[in-house]
């Protein structure tokens, strides 16, 4: 008998979903069904696959409020923000079709042919912070390329996957092309051992590194990993201190700090200007509205669980023990956290991604020193520079080691028409978003001739 598990809303403590976890036999059956469906789906014309995806986008738009409610109830994300996620899910289809045609084209000449072929059965592991948008960004390009998919949502946010599945069914996706297996660690472990052809993952560095080790020595498995970052934001004396503080606030604390592109390290110049940014940030922390997901005028809700909030407070305490100076302490109430700010200049701090609304402030004397601090990390996902000096931006941009480098924008800003990923421990050089098509198909090249003719040969 399959075990059951529950999703508990971190904002209310209510049980919002309860269901059966997929057993080992369920997982293997889902993979077998995907394998069977692959034969026909991979040979279905691209235009037909694209038409189904467009109908899926229409269904997502029709069910956008259901999707938003599922996201908010599972993880506590404010409803206004969950609605933007639902919108991004629908919009992903058109971008993915453009990406497929651009990144994986078919090109035929009189003597050569280039086409792209799907891998087979792709396992998609979804994260909790964007339980619809991020797995959607793997699933759509996978299906467009002709792959079939087995999708395991995060056990913390299971609801939206069911709505997604219903939308694909409504769009006419053939049975077995998309298979959803709910469950926790055991379900995921079984899927790793099944006969899959690829694993597409967005989540923590620890989990992604485990997957990388698990598939070591198996180059036949396509592995696309996006694993977050210890992201720096440099503020280099723009005229508008309040605007700089707003950008830092948004970078560090949107989604309760639970975006992989959130700023974790705020790098400020020494002196009066840096002091002014800190003062402005502390005022904004004191004033920000935090509450349940169904309150319209809140900026942020809770983190995903009380356990996650407790881990953040412990992380903060560890930095204090290392010599960090508390500027504004994390204020915890269950799973709710009022943002924290700490000066760690000169402190030996762990190079880790804390998924919570907490900024570590580092003061530096020069822009070069700020760039050095920004690059002093194993990660490389996102970074940003706030300044009014275009010369400083032109100097810093090629020296910042990150896949996303923003100027006078939050570090969380990312365009769907651009790649999403970065070097170091942020992934395995398989960026997502517009470049997802790259890991969903492999190129098949050939020389061709309409009639057989003897080649030029020597020795006869």
Buried (B, 14 or more C-beta within 10 A) or exposed (E): EBEEBEBBBBBBEEEBBEBEBBBBEBBBBBBBBBBBBBEEBBEEEBEEBBEBBBBBBBBBBEBBEBBBBBBBBBBBBBBBBBBEBBBBBBBBBBBBBBBBBEBBEEEEEEEEEBBBBBBBBBBBBBBBBBBBBBBBBBBBBBBBBBBBBBBBBBBBBBBBBBBBBEBBBBBEBBEBBBBBBBBBEBBBEBBBEBEBBBBBBBBBBEBBBEBBEBBEEEEEBBBBBBBBBBBBBBBBBBEEBEEBBBBBBBBBBBBBBBBBBBBBBBBBBEEEBBBBBBEBBBEBBEEBEBBBBBBEEBBBBBBBBBEBBBBBBEBBBEBBEEEBEBBBBBBBEBBBBBBBBBBBBEBEBEEBBBBBBBBBBBBBEEBEBBBEBBBEBBBBBBBBBBBEBEEBBEBBBEEBBBBBBBBBBBBBBBEBEEBBBBBBBBBBEBBBBBBBBBBBBEEEEEEEEEEEEEEEEEEE
